[in-house]
Amino acid sequence: ENSLQKTSTCSSVNSSGVFVSPYALNLSSFTKLIKRLQERHPEFSRDEIVDAVKEVRRINKGVLSGLAISSIEEKTSAIL
């Protein structure tokens, strides 16, 4: 029974690892987007830029997936 628990734990760790990986990639993309926008718009604070990205998401029916980073950058710049 103890070995079954260990197997179960390992597989759940592996499963979560599979789901965490795409999240990490999305976070990396978000970080790159914010960095690009900060370089393009140094007059705005990071919080103002994040708020503008959130507005782009709201306008796009609550999602950013499916939009190219360059497209999100352009739409965010228009809001800023």
Kinemage of the C-alpha trace (Angstrom):
@kinemage 1
@onewidth
@group {chain A} dominant
@subgroup {mainchain}
@vectorlist {calphas} color= white
{ca glu a 1} P 0.000 0.000 0.000
{ca asn a 2} L 2.834 2.380 0.840
{ca ser a 3} L 4.461 1.787 -2.554
{ca leu a 4} L 1.135 2.549 -4.261
{ca gln a 5} L 0.996 5.876 -2.467
{ca lys a 6} L 4.512 6.712 -3.632
{ca thr a 7} L 3.595 5.841 -7.211
{ca ser a 8} L 0.453 7.913 -6.981
{ca thr a 9} L 2.382 10.861 -5.593
{ca cys a 10} L 5.002 10.622 -8.329
{ca ser a 11} L 2.415 10.497 -11.070
{ca ser a 12} L 0.578 13.507 -9.655
{ca val a 13} L 3.866 15.412 -9.518
{ca asn a 14} L 4.520 14.437 -13.125
{ca ser a 15} L 1.001 15.440 -14.109
{ca ser a 16} L 1.313 18.811 -12.430
{ca gly a 17} L 4.720 19.226 -14.055
{ca val a 18} L 3.054 18.865 -17.440
{ca phe a 19} L 0.512 21.550 -16.571
{ca val a 20} L 3.009 23.886 -14.939
{ca ser a 21} L 5.262 23.946 -17.988
{ca pro a 22} L 2.805 25.761 -20.308
{ca tyr a 23} L 2.080 28.225 -17.504
{ca ala a 24} L 5.786 28.934 -17.165
{ca leu a 25} L 5.985 29.574 -20.901
{ca asn a 26} L 3.032 31.956 -20.715
{ca leu a 27} L 4.611 33.773 -17.796
{ca ser a 28} L 7.815 34.126 -19.794
{ca ser a 29} L 5.869 35.573 -22.724
{ca phe a 30} L 4.105 37.978 -20.376
{ca thr a 31} L 7.434 39.067 -18.899
{ca lys a 32} L 8.860 39.656 -22.386
{ca leu a 33} L 5.761 41.616 -23.381
{ca ile a 34} L 5.969 43.856 -20.313
{ca lys a 35} L 9.704 44.403 -20.875
{ca arg a 36} L 9.125 45.376 -24.526
{ca leu a 37} L 6.327 47.748 -23.530
{ca gln a 38} L 8.478 49.316 -20.785
{ca glu a 39} L 11.233 49.941 -23.335
{ca arg a 40} L 8.744 51.377 -25.818
{ca his a 41} L 6.894 53.497 -23.235
{ca pro a 42} L 9.369 54.477 -20.498
{ca glu a 43} L 7.019 57.269 -19.403
{ca phe a 44} L 4.550 54.712 -17.988
{ca ser a 45} L 4.984 52.689 -14.817
{ca arg a 46} L 4.914 48.898 -14.875
{ca asp a 47} L 1.521 48.965 -13.134
{ca glu a 48} L 0.079 51.275 -15.791
{ca ile a 49} L 1.382 48.962 -18.515
{ca val a 50} L -0.075 45.882 -16.796
{ca asp a 51} L -3.424 47.695 -16.459
{ca ala a 52} L -3.360 48.467 -20.191
{ca val a 53} L -2.631 44.797 -20.998
{ca lys a 54} L -5.566 43.833 -18.764
{ca glu a 55} L -7.735 46.245 -20.734
{ca val a 56} L -6.659 44.579 -23.990
{ca arg a 57} L -7.659 41.252 -22.459
{ca arg a 58} L -11.028 42.637 -21.358
{ca ile a 59} L -11.706 44.017 -24.842
{ca asn a 60} L -10.727 40.630 -26.322
{ca lys a 61} L -13.479 38.789 -24.408
{ca gly a 62} L -11.260 38.071 -21.396
{ca val a 63} L -8.456 36.208 -23.171
{ca leu a 64} L -5.115 37.008 -24.742
{ca ser a 65} L -4.364 33.526 -26.059
{ca gly a 66} L -4.541 33.359 -29.802
{ca leu a 67} L -3.185 36.876 -30.215
{ca ala a 68} L 0.410 37.343 -31.316
{ca ile a 69} L 2.614 39.128 -28.795
{ca ser a 70} L 3.218 41.863 -31.384
{ca ser a 71} L -0.551 42.312 -31.723
{ca ile a 72} L -0.990 42.566 -27.951
{ca glu a 73} L 1.897 45.052 -27.881
{ca glu a 74} L 0.269 47.224 -30.569
{ca lys a 75} L -3.162 47.161 -28.897
{ca thr a 76} L -1.640 47.948 -25.509
{ca ser a 77} L 0.387 50.820 -26.997
{ca ala a 78} L -2.797 52.273 -28.484
{ca ile a 79} L -4.411 52.230 -25.024
{ca leu a 80} L -1.359 53.803 -23.387
